[in-house]
Amino acid sequence: MTIYEKISVDLAKFPRKESSNFLSIYTPISAIAGFLFAFVVMGSRTLAIPFAVLGMALPYLYSQRKLDREKAALAVIWPELLDLMISGLRSGLSIAETLIGLGYRGPEISRSIFTECEKFLRAGGDVAATFEFIKSSFDDPIADQVCEVLDFARGTGSRDTALTLRTLGDFIRSDMAVRGEINAKLGWVKNSAVVAAIAPWILLAILSAQPSTVLAFSTPTGFFILGAGVMMSAIAYFWMGKVGRIQEIPRIFSTSVSAGTRSKKMYR
């Protein structure tokens, strides 16, 4: 068994987060609620269909924003984690002991990750598999870089690990400061995308108080215009969101790289 196959076997011993049924439960509920609300307000099934489609998208947008917030919250704690790692290594602790200590002294949001690492290590697990678990849990390029530094130091016995982590921490802090300024300036783009996507449908709801509006959109041509409006609103929203998003750092050392590919790169 190669080292990468062993890591894969050990990594499978870690507990995995079960996939949430949030979308499968709330997507149809939100669609039905949107349809009923629009039908009660406007009195037209045809005009209520676009609102059902919009309601169907709300759970997905909510879950995506929640995941983005959780990922961002984990990303910003790395300077603190690095300081704690450096403190532990300089006090004479091993890398495994330093990781275990983060389950008690680290930020609250990341303690559960390092607590699972402690359970695995105390059960005789491999440290390399622990690094892979940390990468997959944080799902962040910074975590990949830190784990690769620690893994290299563990394998070579480097004495400059603390100094390397300090340099990496300074780079991460400056990068976060720059990204924070850019995100603040691009925030208006995301807000404009939301307003631009919602405003036409609010106007349609207001105009639906006139019987002529309901009659006009009840025709095949009107239904086609509503469908085109839904599609263009969705395209415009996601396009504006992409424009207002900073390009993420590529995950060169992510766990998605297959063991075979990594082995070929090592022995090429």
N, C-alpha and C positions, 0 to 999 in steps of 0.2 A: 504493500500500500504506500503510495507516494505521500509526501507531506500535505499536499493540497487535498487529496482524498481524505486523509485523516482529519484535516480541518473541517471539511464538509460534514463528516460524520459527527464530530464534536459539536459543530454549530447547530446541527439538528436537535441537539439535546436542550437547547435554550427554549424557553417558552415563547410562543408567537402570539401576537395580538390577533384575536379573531376578527374577521371582516365584519364590519358593522352592517346591519340591515336597515340603516337609516334611510337610504335612498329607496330601497324596495318598498318600504312601508309608507314613507311620507310623500313620495312622488305622486302616486295615484290620489292620495288624500288631498294634496295641494291642488292637483288638476281639477278634481271634482269641486273643491271649495271655490276655486276661481271661476269655474263654469257657473255654479249656482249663484254666486254673488253677482256676476255680470248679468245673468239671466233675470235675476230679481230686480236689479237696478235698471236695465235697459229693455227688458221684455222681449229679447230676440235671441233665439238659439244661434243664429248665424254670427251675430256680434259677440256672443259669449264664447265661441270656439277659440278665438285668438287669446282671450284671457285665460282659458283653460291651458293653452300651450305655455303661456307665460308663467302660470302657476306651477306647471310641471317643471319648469326650469329653476324655480326658487330653491328647492332642497339641494340641488346640485351646486348652485352658486353659494349657498350657505355652507355646505360641507367643504367646498374648495377654499373659501375664506377662512374657515376654522382650521383647516390643515395648514394653510399658509401662515396663520398666526402662531400655531404650535411650532412649526418649523423655524419661524423667525425667533421665537422665544428661546428655542434650544440653541440657535446659532449665536445669539448675543452673549451667552454665558461662557463661551470658550476662553476669553481672557482671564476670567476668574478661575476656571478649571485649570488653566495652564499655570497660574500662580500657585495654586494648591499642589499641582504635580511637581513644580520646581522646588517648593518648600519640602515636600516629602522626600524627593530624591536627594536633596542636599542634607537632609537630616539622617541619611543612611538607609532609608527604606528601599526595598526592591521595587521594581516596576509593578509586580503583582500586588504588593502591599499598598503601594500608592493608589492603585485603582480601587482596591477595597476601601481605603480610607475616604475616597470620594463619595461612597455611599452613605457616609455619616457627616462629613464636613463640607461636601459639595452643595451647590445650589439645590433648593427643594425640588425644582422641576426635573432634575436629572438624577436624583438619588435612586429612583426605582431602577434605572438602567444599570447603575453600578452595584446595586444590591443583588441583581440577578447575576452580575459578573462574580460577585463574592461567593454566591451559592455554587456557581459552576466551578470556580477555582478551588474552593474548599473540598469539593467532591472529587478533586483530582483532574480537573479539566485542563486543556492545553491553553496557554496564554495567547497563542496565535489565533485560536478560535474565538477567544474573548475579544480580540481586536476587531475581528470580522463582525461580531455581534454589535459592538459599539458603532461601527460604521453603518450597519444596516439600521440601527435604532435612531441614530441622529440624522441619517440620510442627508449628509452635508459634506461638501468638499473639505471644510476645515477639519472635521473629524477624521476624514481619510488621511490628511496630511499629518495630523498629530499621531495617529495610530501607526503610520508608516515610520515616523521618526522613532517611536518607542519600540517598534518591532525590530528596526535596524539596530538600535542600541542594545536590545536584548540579545540579538544574535551575535553582535561583534564585541560586546562589552565596552562600548564607547564611554569615555569619562566626560565627554563634552555634551551629554544629553541635556543637562540643565541649561547650558549656554545656548544650545540649538533651540530649545523650547522658548527661551527668553527672546531670542531673535524672531522666532515665529510669532510669539505673542505681540511684539511691537508691530510687526507687519499686519497682523489681524486687526489690531486696534486702529491703525491708520486707514486700513481698507474699510472698516466699519464706519469710520467718521465720514469718509468720502461718500460711501453708499448712502448714508443717512441724509446727507445734504442733497444728493441727487433725488432720492425718494421723496423728500419734502417738496422739491421743486416740481416733480412730476406728479404729485398728488392731485393737482387740478385736472390732469388729463383723465385720470380714473373717474373723478367726480363728474367731469363733463360727459364721459361715456354713459354713466348711469342716468344723468338727466336727459341726454339725447335719446336714450332708449325708452325711457318711461313717458316723456312728455307727449308724444303723438297719441298714446293710448289713453292718457288722461283727457286729452282734447276730444278723442273719439267718445269717451264716456259722457262728457259734457254735451256734445252735439247729439248724442243718442236720445236726448230728451225731446228732440223734434221728430215727429213721425216720418217726415220725408227722409231723414238720415237712415232710419231703420229700414225703410222701404228700398232705398238706393243700394244699401249693402246686402240686402236679402236676395238680390239678383245674382246670376252666375258671374257676371263681371265684377260686382261688388265683392263677392266671395274671393275671387282671384286677387283683387287688390288687397284684401285683408291678408291673404296668404303671403303675397309678396312683401307686405309690410312687416309681417312677423319674421320672414327670412332676412330682410334687410336690417331690421333692428338687431337680430342676433349677430349677423355678420359685423355690423358696425360696433356693437358692444365688445365682442371678442377682439376685433382688430384694434380698437382704441386701447383695450387692456394690454394687448401685446406691445403697442407703441409705448405705453407708459410703464413698462416693466424693464428693469435693468437685466442685462444678460447675465445669467448665472455662471459661476466658475465651473468649468468642466470637471467631473469627478473621474480623474485619471486612475485613482487607486480604489475605486468603488468595488463592492462585493459582486457587482454584476459581471465583472470580468471573469470568464470561466477559468477553471483550474488548468485546463489544457492550454489555453492561450497564454496564461502566465508562465507555464512551464516552458513553452516554446520560446518565449521572450528571454527567459533566464538562460537557456542552454543554446541560444542561437549564436 
